[in-house]
């Protein structure tokens, strides 16, 4: 052999040896406590800190918190907060991972583990080759004070023997080679009657079908079942993931709202799925349980599900009241159950593979390649597998028809799984895919990575242990290039939407051709797709079809509309020029309530957040993530938009039961991970929170503190402190009656969101008649069984004819929803339109005991008595009405509007706050803006721009008026795509002037001129509402309608508790008001203060609203602390004498009323 | 074949040139800027093409192979680079092209020609498959290569080419192995070429081979017959095999070129077929192989010496032979060319008519004026 040849042989041998080294790592498992950041899981939303616990094996890594307060959505420690695949590649070493999980919190009988210090330990570190185990042990606690009712005497009286005194021990078990964490919990009785020793634990059987949650916990009504144990988890998958269940697909909203629309609460009839999963990136998650030995197919019950949080039940057991099962059931004082948390490779199929394999389900394999129209491998494509509703039928024309057939067959779209081609970090992006599935008949189709093209349907019949190879083809998408310029021809920031024109020539509405159940998300108004341009030419892809293209830039600019035909593989080019129509000189438009990736329920990356803010014409944006301080500055710099956008650093302090509070500008502390210096509200009451926020303001000249959505149930501060519509009495709800944090209150707040998100249901106090008519019509729609029943549902609100009509062949349940939507619009419009007579009746009404029943439809089945109609429905005090009440009592809080935008369906800037601040875009001073808001130089608005002045004095300023009348100068403008047709002018809370405008959206200057008003008899105020009510004036050309409204825990809870006979009389659901509607153009001015006595000051007669802190002494308590049940507290302020301790924080943070500072 | 002819051919092979890259050219391809260091020589190369589109149909778009999205002006190509040789056995080329996002690597290769008649070339370079693709972008008579060539030839890819010639260019051949090819989603966007720095994105390599025969002598590098010489003929063929892990693609090309007395004719046929590496086991409704084909034929004549030419081209395109849709097209292009400064400067005026044979028709005719400067 020549030397050269010898060297070549040696070289080849070396290469071969190296190749041999790349074999897979040996299975291992280990547990350890992180001592440095580079040992953590890592990822944009990772939460674990040094000192927390890491479990890892050759497949996955997870982090479990120590006992400190959870920085994730939960409140206690000891929970699983981060999870990722084991990623050996160099770029993922040293704590750089792709965690997308928020939190997994074990639940037993609605109680959460509340481990004390030392409660989290490593039981097995895996060094013996066996599983690694981290154990979390301790007492259980209520995460909401409202749940303290579970431990109340009243509950014990009705349900003796219910188990709410429990401790819990949870083992997180990770075996070598497994892609899941086995979570084994054991609950132990700790009540005085518990046997000692407790003895062995009874394994709880897996649930196999819907079990009423409260039956499982409290026993059944006819007393055949004793109170039992129900185990599961609260699982916050994280907003970057889309939640999936077999059958339901990715649309978690529709099933739960369908249930609610049908009057079914999901606590009594939980949704039941084979397993749950979530995907959205290079890692996916799953959750399942195993069958009980000898049992049937296990199910995961889902009593509550939203896009960000879900509650799961996997095991439950009630002993019989008969004695036959005493030894097998009743004797146990401890119970155990297991469930499995899967870490998948990024798609649902990889989770399904683990579920089926773990359960021993026979499967076949589906694999192949997704190809483009030119035969090329289509990288990162998606493959969807749907149930075949009728294998013998001809193939459906498209995926819509297939889903419809499944809806008619099983009430669900029938998506079985979703497979990613080139799943996860596959370095070779060649369109390959693979999944295992149970044997069956399926229909398969593929979609490209951008979701801009979907291929044809293919039938597949899968048998066990067999493999089917597929090579689906996805047509090339159409391309659209859009240039949007201003009047001068310069490219501008913009949003472009694409709304399909259907085969019958109509414009799509609702979900239109968008498929939320495929994970495409829900937009609304028929919009199929949207694209954002930041002063750039937009190039986007679309499925072939006819579309209306709409270009917009917020409410100050005109819009452009064009119809196009998009063809596969071809490109369209469109140009728009949008004029800046509304003169807002001297003002900037701001959105002071925005969420992004730092919020567990948003997940939108900062740059995308900034892009969307710009596209809506917002000039000042403040980051307000939940309990995390975030800074948009790097994103603004990366996009190069410093000259167009000013950003502020803020926070939304998101208490669980005291409402939410915003403050800015704050300091962003890079070194404090993960909250970057956010205030900790644990066991603080209202005064404590507002005081803490004041301390956190970073600008020495001051900032602003805003009460977010004050009347929004659990997350609204005013709702939670139980303040009545007059601003006088406080009546805590039964659930909150023992919440020590609600003893003291304060009105030391600078501003309140009178407009939050698209919550038109929270703005005005409705009349009894308005609420009764809505519920009456709603009830008729619910019980209608045919089209005639629907047509006759609501002559009261739609005297001209039926509310709606439905296309031929539409499912009746969908048809009903059309009627509900129309009803909601008409009813919401009616509530927003206030007549002087209604306002007079509402304003002068004095509460009485009969108020509670006056807006219940059941109270007046026939004609509503005239004396009741115009009185306020006390269940729904509106924020604007609150504000006017408080103003008249001398409390001047600035009203603001903010979008509270989390995702795509709530656009930033809708609503917004125009702030009087004369600065060019990008050059506003955030501190000055905050202080202008505090000084009431602000206009909350969904779009209209209003200038109002009295003697040149504007909002926040004092105008001295005398004589009989004074003149208000008013200027109302709207862009030419929406309009104001009604102006209401309030003086001292009374509606003194209504101006109805008979024009559509094309008019920009809706009103300009003087309005003569009466001078009130004391120092008072004037405020103006500008409103668009006509359908052609609505904002739906650009802003999405609200499709379902809010999934409100109180509503679900009221339905659930109401289903328990013993509680039905306590938890009577409040009559509802519409909470899904189109976006009305609406603006409300802050108050121009009226000085009527000539002293140049604004001094209303008072007294201040009762939630303002009132100093007292033991001596004057009787005269100062005059509210019902109120006393002078030891700290020298009036309050409710609620005893006990705050226990909704980790052990060690308990506080009682007497220790408040 | 008589023994004497065989002996002559063997003798010709034995006497093959060392440097096959130096094809004789009938146009003036003398380099304008040359640095000669004795052991090495560098030539500056560059190409600037500016297109003016005074009119085109409303449906004409760049991504569809048309010259513009709207009437106006466009820099079609702006390239700069160097090429040269060293030590008599190494040649190289390094060039960049302006794109909308900056500058992209275009050619980046080095050749080692140590054996007689054989060279090894490593780097990013046009793969030896299509005659018209291998021809320089500025060397055609018309402004653009045929639509089918732009869509179906892989153009520049990174890999190793072994090439050579025998008989003083009578026979040329090339073999190569390259990173797996990546097709764009739409026919007219062709293959992705900008992956040189990314390495192989696929699990397997693609293999290409080409052979050319010019029995009557070299026919030169460009299409127009500036030499106005006698009859010359070239035939060639290429084949590629891209055995991807998931999709296997094969293609072949056949071409014919003739020149005589200022007249040129060239025709090229391309066909390829992509099919899943694992045959689908269900549903014959889904296509197995997806096949495409394109035929072009072009004829031109120089009317005035080396200055004025006239050229016409016909094309037949089918982006999926199983489907009758508007991907089945014909295209006619006719134009005038005027050459300055021995072809370093060129002006071209041409009109293209495209017609969809099936499906919905498109308004995509265009009128194009191109001015080209080439170093």
Interface residues (C-beta under 8 A of the other chain):
Chain A: X367 X368 X369 X371 X372 X373 X374 X375 X376 X377 X378 X395 X428 X429 X430 X431 X432 X448 X456 X458 X459 X460 X461 X467 X468 X469 X470 X471 X472 X473 X476 X477 X479 X481 X567 X569 X570 X571 X573
Chain B: X59 X61 X62 X63 X64 X69 X70 X182 X183 X184 X185 X186 X187 X201 X202 X203 X244 X245 X246 X247 X249 X273 X274 X275 X276 X277 X278 X279 X280 X281 X282 X283 X285 X286 X287 X288 X289 X290 X291 X292 X319 X320 X327 X360 X362
